Amino acid sequence: MKNLIRKAVSYAKRNPEKTKRYARKAYNTVSKRGSSKGKTSSK
């Protein structure tokens, strides 16, 4: 879990414009984690 947050932070620092979209995607992944395992895909 902490790894995902750390990855999001580093990504945000690199691409501030795409951060909002990435954050939403990450949030959806975390929400779905409860029922099904989220797909871990970088990039």
C-alpha positions as CSV (number, residue, x, y, z in Angstrom):
1,M,0.0,0.0,0.0
2,K,2.7,2.5,1.0
3,N,4.6,1.5,-2.1
4,L,1.7,2.7,-4.3
5,I,1.6,6.0,-2.5
6,R,5.3,6.5,-2.8
7,K,5.1,5.7,-6.6
8,A,2.3,8.2,-7.0
9,V,4.3,10.9,-5.2
10,S,7.3,10.4,-7.4
11,Y,5.1,10.3,-10.5
12,A,3.4,13.6,-9.5
13,K,6.8,15.3,-9.1
14,R,7.8,14.2,-12.6
15,N,4.5,14.9,-14.4
16,P,2.4,17.6,-12.6
17,E,-0.1,17.9,-15.5
18,K,-1.0,14.2,-15.5
19,T,-1.1,13.9,-11.7
20,K,-4.9,14.4,-11.4
21,R,-5.6,11.6,-13.9
22,Y,-3.1,9.3,-12.2
23,A,-4.4,10.0,-8.8
24,R,-8.0,9.2,-9.9
25,K,-6.7,5.9,-11.4
26,A,-4.8,5.0,-8.2
27,Y,-7.8,5.8,-6.1
28,N,-10.0,3.5,-8.2
29,T,-7.4,0.8,-8.0
30,V,-7.4,1.1,-4.2
31,S,-11.2,1.0,-4.0
32,K,-11.4,-2.1,-6.1
33,R,-8.6,-3.8,-4.1
34,G,-11.2,-4.9,-1.6
35,S,-13.1,-7.2,-3.9
36,S,-10.6,-8.0,-6.6
37,K,-6.8,-7.7,-6.8
38,G,-5.9,-4.5,-8.7
39,K,-3.8,-4.7,-11.8
40,T,-0.3,-3.5,-11.1
41,S,0.9,-1.8,-14.3
42,S,3.5,0.8,-14.3
43,K,3.7,3.6,-16.9
